[in-house]
């Protein structure tokens, strides 16, 4: 079932229920009001019958006959009216109107004598009332008057027809109107659906046109446009990544195949073959390093919820990374400095929640870059680890060649190499990988550099509280 149909039916059902409830209230209030009015009329008749009867019984026979004729003319106004008078011994002493054979129940007489007045209803709109009339000389009399409320029966039947007909007509009108207005309300949504269907992977630059309002459809279009922005960025990054990765992989593969093809052209000396094998091994190592870097970037791009985290001592991690960098670059001097722990963090000043392998890779990338790009500097690389109140921060500074501001703004783009470091071995994946690792750990990375004066890289992560 479509939303339009569902909205139309729901709106019609709500209105139909409301109208039905309103119609029932009108019907029962009207029926109660007419019944109360008819009851009052019957009690008035009963009181007049009592007055006429008692007054008539005190006169001679001619007077009593005259009162009966007056009573007969006065009370034939109600349909099927009947009036009875019972004395103190429940003996029928007066009977006027329709001569029905159904006697008055003795229970009704007892109830009237107990309460003073009583009303009895039946299913065919017949109503009987009993009234206790007290007389000082002759005792108490019970006057019972009954009649059929034909007028109410007809009026209520007509009212039922009118209410049911109005309810049916209203339901039809509301259903058609609800269908029409639901279509109008959903027309922007249908336009959004058509525009979404027309957007493909080749034109992610397109955006929905319904995002300039404040209603729910505009909010949905705004969220979808935000999703398209992220998808366009991701697709562009993926294309750039594949293009740059293919270019970087092609270089060592070309060198590897070239060396092998040249070696196979003719017989060579063992020393020449050894040189070719060494060159091939270097190219293979370059491929291995590049492949490992690509795998680490892919791993660092995973869902953070899928990366196992545990408490990690960042100071121990720094010492481990320092030892590994010293093994790779024996001539690079790195000075380590550990700051005083922040107040309240004396027990675990450098503990963070993270993945040890990924964090070690991030620290290694930063420290190895500092060694590579400050190779000709006489000043050592410094690594300062500080414990702040809410963060653990590592600052790695070198006094190497540095980079321009334009290059600094692109250091987190995979495979980007600054102009000043083209001759330094590398693939341009170290800092992008580190940035992704910091993002996975809710941390941050900041690069400050000045051409010819060196570079400082800061890593900051939330500290793990005890």
ROTORGU-255541 format. One record per residue: residue in one letter; x, y, z of N, C-alpha, C in turn. Coordinates in steps of 0.1 Angstrom, whole numbers, plus 5000, padded with zeros to 4 digits. Each point is the difference from the previous one (the first is absolute). Last residue first. Layout:
<nodes>
AXYZXYZXYZ
...
</nodes>
This chain:
<nodes>
X541850675351500049885009498549975004
X501150244953499950035014499949875008
X502350144951499149905006500050035015
X500850364958500649925010499049915007
X500150214948499450015013500749905010
X502950214960499049895002499350025014
X503650244959499350025013498949905000
X504850164972499049905001499350015014
X503350314964499549985014498949904999
X504650204971498849924999499549975014
X503650364973499649945012498649934998
X504750184969498649975001499749945014
X504050344971499649885007498549985001
X502850354976500250015015499649885007
X499750094951501450025004500250015015
X495150074986501049964990501450045004
X496049885034500550124993501249964991
X495549775031501249994993500350144993
X496449675033500550144998501449994994
X495349675010501450014994500350154999
X496549635029500250144995501550004995
X495749635017501450024995500150144995
X496549695035500250114990501550004997
X495949635022501150095002500150104989
X497149605008499550135004501150095004
X500649574979500250005015499550145005
X499949914953499449885006500150005015
X502250344976498550024999499349885006
X504749994997499650095010498450025000
X501949744966500149935013499650095012
X500250184956498949905001500049935014
X503650294990498850085002498749915001
X504249804989500050055014498750075003
X500849864956499749895008499950045015
X501350334969498649964998499649895009
X504650115001499150105007498649974997
X503049714977500350005014499050095008
X500649924951498849945007500250005015
X503050134960499050095003498849955007
X504449794985498849994992498950105003
X505949945003498750005007498949994990
X505650175003499149884998498850005008
X502450444981500149925012499149884998
X500450364968501249924999500149915013
X496550334995499949904989501149905000
X498850395030500449875005499849894989
X498850484997501450005006500449865004
X495750094981501050034990501449985006
X495949725021500450144999501150024990
X496349605001501450035003500350144997
X495549635006500550144997501450015005
X497049615005501050004990500550144996
X495550005029500949884997500850024987
X498550405033499549944987500949884997
X500850325036499149895004499449934988
X502950394997500849895005499149885004
X499150464982499649884992500849885005
X500550465017498549984999499649874993
X504650155002499649955013498549975000
X502150194961500249855002499549955013
X499650464992499249934990500249855002
X502750285025498750005006499149934990
X505149864999499350124998498649985006
X504249735020499250004988499250135000
X504849745025498750065001499249994987
X504749845014499750094989498650075001
X502149825046500349974986499650104990
X499949905051500650134995500449974985
X496049785036501349984994500550144994
X496249745038500550124993501449974994
X495249795026501249964993500550114991
X496449905044500550104990501349954995
X495449815028501349974995500450104990
X496049935043500550064987501549974998
X495049875028501549975000500550054986
X495550165032500649954988501549965003
X496950215032499149924993500749934987
X502550275031498949965009499149904993
X505050004983499150115003498949955008
X505149844986498849955006499250125004
X504249914962499550075011498649945004
X504949924969498749945004499550075013
X503750084956499550055013498749945003
X504549954965498749955003499650035014
X503950174960499550005014498649945000
X504849994967498550005000499649995015
X504850234987499349875002498550024999
X504050284974499350005013499149885001
X502750124961500949965011499250005014
X498249904947500050095011501049965011
X498649774958501250084999500150105011
X496349704998501249924999501350085000
X494950065005501050085006501449935000
X495949814982500050144994501050095008
X499549545013500350004985500150144995
X498849925046501449964997500350014985
X495650105014500950105006501449964997
X496749694988500050124991501050105005
X499449635027500849974989500050114989
X497350055039501450005003500949974989
X495349974994500350145003501550015003
X498249574992499950084988500550145003
X499649705036501149974991500050094988
X496450035029501250065006501249974991
X496049804987499950154999501250065005
X499649535005500250044986500050154998
X498949835042501449984997500450044986
X495549995012500650125006501549994998
X497449644985499850124992500750125006
X500349595024500749994987499850124991
X497749975043501450025001500749994987
X495150185012500649884994501550024999
X496950265038500349994986500449864996
X499350375043499249894995500249994985
X503650205038498950044991499349874996
X503950225038499249894995498950054992
X503750235026500149994985499249884994
X500350125048500050134993500049994985
X498749735045500149954986500150134992
X500350055047500149854999500149954986
X499550485011501449945004500049854998
X496650374992500349894991501349945003
X498050385023499049905000500349894991
X502450444988499549975013498849904999
X503749974962499050105004499549965014
X505049854984498649974999499150115005
X504950094978499449965013498549974998
X503249934958499650105008499449955013
X503849814965498849965006499650115010
X503449914954499750085012498649975005
X504349834962498749985006499850085013
X503150004951500050035015498649995005
X503049804956498750045005500050025015
X503349944952500050025014498650065004
X502249694957499150115005500050005015
X502449684973500750135001499150115004
X498549544993501050005011500650145001
X495449804980500950124997501050025011
X497249625002499850034986501050124996
X499849875045500449894993500050024985
X498350325029501450005001500649884993
X495450045003500550104991501550005000
X497849715030499849964986500650104990
X499950115046501049894998499949954985
X496950325015501350064999501149894997
X495549875007500250064987501450064999
X498949825042500049904990500250054986
X499450315035501349935001500149894990
X495950215003501050094994501449945001
X496449775020499950004985501050094994
X499650005046500749884996499949994985
X497850365018501450015002500849884996
X495250014999500650074988501550025002
X496549615017501050105006500750074989
X494949775000501449994994500850115007
X494949715003500950105005501449984995
X496349844967500349965014500950115005
X496749834953500750105008500349955014
X498649834945500149975015500850105007
X496950064956501450015003500149975015
X495850054977500649874996501549995004
X497250405004499549905009500649864998
X501150384972500650005013499549905010
X500149944946499150055010500750005014
X503450034960498949915004499050085009
X504350154980498750054995498849925004
X504649875010499750125008498750074995
X501649624976499649965014499750125008
X501650084957498749944999499549965014
X504350174997499050114997498649945000
X503649705004499850075012499050124999
X501349754962499149925009499850075013
X502950204969498650004995499149925009
X504650005010499450135003498550014995
X502549614990499750015014499450135004
X501549954956498849925003499650005014
X504050224988498950074995498749925002
X504049805013499850125008498750084995
X501549644974499549955013499650125009
X502150104959498749954998499449955013
X504550125001499250124998498549964998
X503149655002499850065013499150134999
X501349804960499049915007499750065014
X503450204975498750034994498949925007
X504449925013499650135004498650044995
X501949594985499649995014499650145005
X501849984957498649945000499549995014
X504450154995499050104995498649955000
X503549705010499850105011499050114996
X501149674968499249955010499850095012
X502850134965498649994995499149955011
X504650005008499550145000498550004996
X502349594998499850045014499450145001
X501349844958498849945004499750035014
X504050154984498950084994498749945003
X503949785015499850135007498950084994
X501249594980499349985013499850135007
X500350044947500949955011499249985013
X497549964952500750105008500849935011
X497149924949500649945011500850115007
X495750164974501249934997500649945013
X495650194998500450034987501249924996
X497750035044499849884991500450024986
X500350355034500849895004499949884991
X497250384993501450024997500949895003
X495549975014500149994985501550024995
X499050065046499949864997500249984984
X499750445019501349945004500049854995
X496050244992501150054992501449935004
X496149915025499949944987501250044991
X499650215042500249865002500049934987
X498950455001501449995003500349855001
X495550104995500850044988501449985002
X497349955037499849894991500750024987
X500050345033500949895003499849884991
X497250384990501450035000500949895004
X495249975001500549984987501650035000
X497250085038500349854998500749984987
X498450435010501149975009500449854999
X496350164975501250074995501249965009
X495749845012500549944987501350064996
X497950205036500649875004500549934988
X497850414993501350025006500749865004
X495549994983500950064990501550015005
X496549865030500349904990501050054989
X498550315032500849905007500449894990
X497150344986501350055001500949895006
X495549904996500650014987501550055001
X497549985040500349874995500650004986
X498650415019501149945007500449874995
X496150194983501250074995501249955007
X496049825015500349954987501250074994
X498550155042500549875001500449944986
X497850425002501450015006500749865000
X495550024988500850064989501550015005
X496849855031500249904990500950054989
X498750305034500949905005500349894989
X496850324989501350075002501049905005
X495649854997500650014987501450075000
X497449985040500549874996500750004987
X497950395013501249985008500649864997
X495950104980501150084994501349995007
X496249805019500449924988501150084993
X498050215036500849895005500549924988
X497150354990501350055005500949895005
X495649894986500950044989501350055004
X496849915034500549874993500950034989
X497950375020501149945009500549874994
X496450204977501350084998501149955009
X495849805005500549964987501350084998
X497550105039500749885001500649954987
X499550535006499149895003500849875000
X501550464989500149965014499149885004
X502750174951498950035009500349955014
X502749934958500050145004498850045009
X501349584975500750025012500050145005
X498549744958499050025010500650035014
X502349864958499550144999499050045010
X504549644996498550015000499650145001
X504749864977499450015013498550014999
X505049844971498650055000499450005014
X504349824988500050145003498650065000
X501249544989499850035014500050155004
X500149694956499650145002499650035014
X501549574985500850094991499650145001
X497949635023501450025005500850094992
X494750085000500849884999501450035005
X494650215000501450025004500749874999
X495250054992500850054989501550025003
X496649865032500249904990500950044989
X498950325033500949905005500249894990
X496950334990501350054999501049905005
X495549895003500450004986501450054999
X498150005043500249864995500550004986
X498750425018501349955006500349864995
X495850174988501150074993501449965005
X496349845023500149934987501050074992
X499150215040500649875003500249924987
X497550414999501550025002500849875002
X495249964998500650034987501550045001
X496749885036501149914996500650034987
X496350265017501150005011501249914996
X496250014971500650135000501250005011
X497349624999500850014988500750134999
X497049945034501249925003500950004988
X495950224996500950085008501349925003
X496549774976500550114993501150085007
X497749645022500949954989500650124992
X496950115033501349955006500949954989
X495650124987500950125004501349965006
X496949664990500550064988500950125003
X498149795037500949914993500550064987
X496750245024501350015007501049904993
X495650004985500650134996501450005007
X497449625010500450004985500750134997
X498349975043501149904998500550004986
X496250255011501250075005501249914998
X495849834989500450104990501350075005
X498149685030500549944987500450104990
X498150165040501349945003500649934987
X495750204998501050105001501449945002
X496349715001500250054986501150115000
X498749835042500749904992500250054986
X497550295027501449985005500849904993
X495450064989500850124997501449995004
X497049665012500250004986500950124996
X498649975044501049904997500349994985
X496750305015501350055004501149894997
X495449894993500550104990501450055003
X498049735032500249924988500550094989
X498750205039501349945002500349914988
X495850225000501150094999501449945002
X496149735005500150054986501250094999
X498949855043500449894992500250044986
X498350325030501549975002500549894991
X495450085000500750114994501549995001
X497049695021500149984986500850114993
X499349805049500650124995500349994985
X496249785035501149964991500550134993
X497749915051499750044987501249954991
X497650025055500949944990499650054986
X499250075059499750054986501049944991
X497949955053500949944990499650054987
X499350125056499650034986501049954991
X498449915054501149994990499450024986
X498650175053499649934988501350004991
X498450075056501050014989499549934988
X496550215038501249915000500950034987
X495850225015499849874993501249925000
X499850455020498749935004500049864995
X503750294990499949995015498749925004
X503249924956498850075003499749985015
X504349934960499549995013498750095002
X502949724959499250125003499349995014
X504249784966499349995013499350135003
X501749774951500050125009499249975012
X502549754953499249995011500250125010
X500749854944500450075012499049985011
X501849794948499050005011500650075012
X500849924943500550045012498850015010
X501849804948498950025009500650035014
X502549894959499750145003498850025008
X501849574991499250054989499650145002
X502549725032500850014988499250074989
X499150135052499949884992500750024987
X499750245054500150004986499949874994
X498650305047500349874994500050014985
X500350315050499950004985500349864996
X498250285048500849894994499750014985
X499050255053499950004986500949904993
X499450015048499150124996499850014985
X502349655028500950114996499150134997
X498049585016501350015008500750134996
X496049874977499750035014501250025009
X500649874955499450135000499750045015
X501549574992501150094998499550155001
X496949645001500750015012501250104999
X497449924962499250075010500850015013
X502049764965499950144997499250085010
X500149535003501350055004500050154997
X496349754986499950035014501450065005
X498350044948500749915010499950055014
X496250084963501150075005500849915010
X497049794959499950065013501350085004
X497849884951501149975008500050085013
X496850024963499749895009501249975009
X498250484978500949894998499749895010
X497550444981499749895009501049894998
X500450554993500049884993499849885010
X498450445021500849994989499949864994
X499150075052499750094989501049984989
X498249835052500749954988499550084989
X499849935058499750094989500949954988
X499949785042498850075002499750104988
X503049535017499850094989498750075002
X503249825040498849964992499850114990
X503349975037500549964986498849944992
X499750215044500149855001500449954986
X499450475008501049965009500149855001
X498150174954499950055013501049955010
X500350114945499949895010499850065014
X499550144943500150055014499749885009
X501650114945499449915010500250065014
X500450104942500250055013499249915010
X502250044945499149925010500450065014
X500850084941500150045014499149925009
X501550014950499849895008500150035015
X501650404975499649884994499949885010
X498950525011501149915000499649874994
X496750345006501150074992501249914999
X495649955025500249924988501150064991
X498250185043501249915000500149914988
X496450345008501350065003501249914998
X495349854995500450104989501450065003
X498349715032500149924988500450094988
X499050195042501249935001500349934987
X495950215004501050105000501449934999
X496349735008500050044986501150114998
X499349845043500649904992500150044985
X497950285031501550005002500649904991
X495350015002500550124993501650015001
X497749675024500049964985500550124992
X499650065047501149914997500049964985
X496550275015501350085000501149914997
X495849815005500050084988501350074999
X499249755039500349914989500050084987
X501250275044499049914997500449924987
X504050195030498850064994498949894998
X504649935014499350075011498750064995
X503249774972499349905009499350075011
X502650254968498849944994499249915009
X504250195012499050115000498749944995
X503749725000499650035014498950115000
X501949884958499349895006499550035014
X502550324976498749994994499249885007
X504650085013499150115004498649984995
X503249684987499749995014499150115005
X501550014955499049895002499749995015
X503350304989498750054996498949905002
X504549875008499650105010498650054997
X502149724968499649935012499550095011
X501750194960498749934998499549935012
X504350195001499050105001498649944997
X503649714997499850045014498950115001
X501449874957499249905006499750035015
X502850294975498650014996499149905006
X504749985009499350125007498650014995
X502549684978499749965014499450115008
X501550084956498749925000499749965014
X504050234995498850094997498749925000
X504049765004499850085013498850104998
X501449754962499549915010499650085013
X502350224966498649984996499349915010
X504650085006499250135002498649984997
X503049644992499850025014499150135003
X501249904955499149905005499750025015
X503350284980498650034995499049905006
X504549925009499550125008498650044995
X502149644978499649965013499650125009
X501450084955498949915000499549975014
X504050254993498850084996498749915001
X504249795008499750105011498750084996
X501649714967499449925011499750105012
X502250194963498649964997499349925011
X504650115004499250125001498549974997
X503149664994499950035015499150125002
X501049894956499149905006499850035014
X503050274977498650034996499149905006
X504649935007499650125007498550034997
X502049644977499849975014499550125008
X501150064955498749925001499849965015
X504050234989498850094999498749925002
X504049765000499950085011498850095000
X500849734963499649925011499950095013
X501650194960498649974999499549925012
X504650094997499350125002498549984999
X502749634990500150045014499250135003
X500349854956499149925008500150035014
X502850244971498650034997499049915008
X504749935003499650125006498550044998
X501849614979499949985015499650135007
X500750014953498849935003499949985015
X503950204985498950094997498749935004
X504049765004499850105011498850094997
X500049514978500850125000499750095011
X499749454998499250125000500950125000
</nodes>
